[in-house]
Every structure is written in C-alpha cells, then in structure tokens.
Amino acid sequence: MSKMNRRNFLKAGAATGAVLAAPSLANAGSHGGKHGKIVIVGGGVAGATTARYLKIGNAELDVTLIEPKASYHTCFMSNEVLEGSRKLSQIEQSYDGLKSMGVKVVKDSVKSIDAKGKKVMTAGGSTFGYDRCVVAPGIDFKVDGFADVGDFSMITHAWKAGPQTATLRKQLEAMPDGGTFCIVAPPNPFRCPPGPYERASLVANYFMHHKPKSKVVIIDRKDKFSKMGLFTGAWKNLYGYGTDKSIIEWRSAASTGGIDSISAKDMTVETLANGKEKFDVINYIPAQKAGNIAATAGLTDAKGWCPVDKTTFESKMHAGVHVLGDASVATKMPKSGYAANSQGKVCAAAIVALMAGKEVGTPSYVNTCYSIAGDDYGFSVAAVYKYNAEKDIIAGVKGAGGLTPGDASAEMRRREVEFAYSWYNNICKDTWG
Ligand SMILES: Cc1cc2nc3c(=O)[nH]c(=O)nc-3n(C[C@H](O)[C@H](O)[C@H](O)COP(=O)(O)OP(=O)(O)OC[C@H]3O[C@@H](n4cnc5c(N)ncnc54)[C@H](O)[C@@H]3O)c2cc1C
C-alpha cells in the first residue's frame, strides 16, 4: 500500500475498503482546491488510517493528528499477551511512520470541539482550526452501577490495551493453581464482539499448560455471543467444555438472572442465581459508549453512539465533523479494528474528494475477524459490505466472505492462526505505516 499513488487510491477496490462509484454528494471544503486543513482526534486504528490515507490521497493536505499517548497498543493480539505468548512491546505501534509522511502528530488530549467555529481545543491549551475534523476516540465505559470497581486498578477491564493488559497478566501469573478467573462479559453493542470469548480461550490455554487445576468462568450479560458455535466447539475440543473437568464455564444472562454487584474489596461478583461468589481474579468489561469527547462535542445520540452519513462518515449532528471507528453507528459493521481501518479509507477518500470539490461515490467496506482459541487453533469470519441507501445500512454482500466451517480440518485451523498473525502485521503497517 505504501507505494499507492493518489489516482490508484481513488480507484481502490473493495479489498482496501474504499470504492468510488455512483456519485451521491458534492460539497467542497472551505479552502477548495487541493489544500485544506484536517484535524484528527485520536490516533487509534480509525484516526491513524484516516491520517495515512489522506496523505496518500493528497500529500498537500495539512493533516494534524492529536493523541494523548506517545505510542499505541493494539487491542488485537492483546489476548495473546494475557496468555503469555506475546510481550506487551510486541503490540506497541509508534507514530513515526505517520510523521514521516508529513502528518503532524501532537501529543495532547482534545477537551472540546467548536463545530460552528471549526476549532478544536486541547487540554494542553492549544487551539487548532480546521476545514474538516475527524473524531475517532474509540470507546469509553458506561457507569452501570458497579461503583466499587473504582479506577480499575484491582479489577481490570483490559478493554483498552496497554497498562491494563499488563496488570491483568500479572494478576493471572500471581493466581494460585486451582484458582478461578472470572470474566464479566458486556452487553451489546461493544468493541470486538468475539473478544471476551477469545480471551477466555487463551487464558484457559495458559491455565492448561501452567495451572491445570484453575478455571475460567464467564458471567455474561447476554444469552448468545459472536461465533458461539465455533468457540464452544473449540472449548469442547481443547478444554473439556460440557464435562465436569471443563476449564471454561459460560453462564448466560438468563441463567444468572443478572448481576447485582461487583466488589473490588471482596473480589466478588453477585448474581441473582448464585449470590455473592468470590474469585481470585476478576476481569470486568463494562457496557460501552462512544469515547467521552464525542458526547462533549455533541456528536452522540441518546444511546451514546455517533450517527453518521455512512458513505462519508460525516456526523449527522455537526457538518464538517466526521466520526468513525468504534464510536460511530456503522450498522451492520462490527466494532472491530479491521472495520475501523476500512472506514478510515472510506472517510479519507470522501474528504480528499470533498476538499477538491469533487463528488463522493458509493463506497464498499471490508472486515475479517480472526479468533485464536488455543495452540494451532484459529477461525475467522469475513465480509464485504456495500452501502444500502434504502435501508441506510452498510449491508453484507451476499456470497462474499464467510465463516470457517465448524468441521474444519486441523490443518485449516492451524492455517487460520498463521493468517491471523499475517493479518496483524499487515493491518498495523497499513494503519500506522
Ligand atoms: C481484547 C480485544 C481484542 C480485539 N481483537 C480484535 C481483532 O482481532 N480484530 C479486530 O479487527 N479488532 C479487534 N479488536 C477491536 C479493535 O481494537 C477496535 O475495534 C479498534 O481499536 C477501534 O478503533 P478506533 O480507532 O475506533 O478506537 P481506538 O483504537 O481505541 O483509538 C481511539 C484513540 O483515540 C484516543 N482518544 C480518545 N479520546 C481522545 C481525546 N479526547 N483526544 C485525543 N485522542 C483521544 C485514544 O487515546 C485512542 O488512541 C479487539 C479489541 C479488544 C478489546
């Protein structure tokens, strides 16, 4: 991708997530021509991809990316850090690649956005004017009544990778053999629908090799979950699922009757069905909403997510501001890193066209989600999407993509793990350069 020029970029196909076809919108940026100032809030997958592809689309655009962290830890493959097969440093991405393309990377946090005045204000006291602003802050957590969890120092969420991942790994290492690790899985919608179940699988794999008397209990706030058949199949094959000796136990919301409390002081989770239960380590993944800055900037709906024009990712709340990645309502794309990357390309292509006073076409989008369930045991779901104007949804294209079969051969499952690793290397390069 690094050699892609502007002409090729604008013609890029479904595999890159940005196709310009039938014209749908024309609205030149205030600077017109090929120059213009774009400010991006957040240097995660969506923000970094947009920055990179804006520069690929038009190297003369003035692109500023504001991100509080000096480097970024990917959530993808962070479950392998919990398993112990990957180091935290192996999921760390630097901003040097973006800087080398001429993106101005500012280490600061955005505290407000003036959409009328076209200005972004930071906690550090700087103000950045823009022609178009891209807001990609990922997720934050809903306060859902379990106040005793506090600052997530004793009970982690580890749903934003980095220090939380390191803390949870240390807790698992310190856990005695015979201990129980509890994952409280979130209600829909949330970042990475298969993530909690991949986490359960890889921690079970760690236990099987290092603490064979230990157990993983998933207390779910749903009655079914993504790739459920493939996960439970893997758990049966690898961890004795469904027998007395199973390393993994999954409890549906219906079976527990719901969660009443989670206490960091006592290390307990209380449910209607089981009362207060003590665990050695608890990983509580709360209900989610768009990253806080989205609400502060008036970009969210009543449910806490950001409605957008799905062909440009321009906010339905504020003109000139685009929101993408996990924070956006991109139904029916999942909240995944690959989806955020694909949306970044669609958004960048739209902005390049808009700033040049050209028409924006109808995009296509792509997502593949790999899950690793154990040694040499992986599976995936892949989809290509097109915008469906009648229903205002990003709809899967029939016959494109698919799911690893439940009866896949051992060789196919092993290869899926290899594909997952190569996907990881490619997506990081494609996003941060
Ligand atoms: C355990 C786990 C496993 C996963 N595995 C996969 C996988 O295998 N495949 C996959 O495709 N996806 C996976 N995901 C999902 C993926 O990580 C997210 O969907 C993706 O990171 C979303 O990208 P984003 O840019 O929207 O948000 P993020 O990547 O979270 O980026 C948001 C950025 O915005 C910054 N920010 C927030 N507020 C501000 C502010 N006020 N000012 C400036 N910057 C701000 C943050 O610091 C952050 O860097 C996984 C997630 C988890 C938790």
The ligand as an ORCA input file, in Angstrom:
! r2SCAN-3c Opt
* xyz 0 1
  C      -9.312     -7.802     23.571
  C      -9.609     -7.214     22.238
  C      -9.281     -7.908     21.093
  C      -9.549     -7.363     19.834
  N      -9.222     -8.091     18.735
  C      -9.527     -7.602     17.504
  C      -9.212     -8.361     16.345
  O      -8.680     -9.472     16.418
  N      -9.527     -7.825     15.143
  C     -10.111     -6.612     15.016
  O     -10.355     -6.178     13.885
  N     -10.428     -5.871     16.113
  C     -10.154     -6.330     17.344
  N     -10.461     -5.599     18.462
  C     -11.215     -4.318     18.306
  C     -10.335     -3.125     17.967
  O      -9.287     -2.984     18.882
  C     -11.167     -1.835     17.965
  O     -12.352     -2.065     17.244
  C     -10.378     -0.703     17.347
  O      -9.288     -0.373     18.174
  C     -11.269      0.524     17.124
  O     -10.505      1.578     16.610
  P     -10.839      3.091     16.985
  O      -9.859      3.904     16.226
  O     -12.278      3.345     16.838
  O     -10.541      3.197     18.552
  P      -9.116      3.063     19.280
  O      -8.245      2.146     18.525
  O      -9.406      2.751     20.707
  O      -8.487      4.510     19.184
  C      -9.026      5.606     19.854
  C      -7.881      6.577     20.148
  O      -8.443      7.856     20.470
  C      -7.681      8.425     21.509
  N      -8.530      9.405     22.179
  C      -9.633      9.190     22.939
  N     -10.118     10.360     23.398
  C      -9.315     11.338     22.905
  C      -9.287     12.745     23.044
  N     -10.196     13.390     23.801
  N      -8.319     13.451     22.414
  C      -7.386     12.811     21.643
  N      -7.363     11.462     21.489
  C      -8.310     10.737     22.126
  C      -7.302      7.221     22.379
  O      -6.162      7.513     23.185
  C      -7.034      6.142     21.339
  O      -5.682      6.090     20.954
  C     -10.169     -6.093     19.733
  C     -10.492     -5.388     20.892
  C     -10.231     -5.936     22.135
  C     -10.580     -5.162     23.368
*
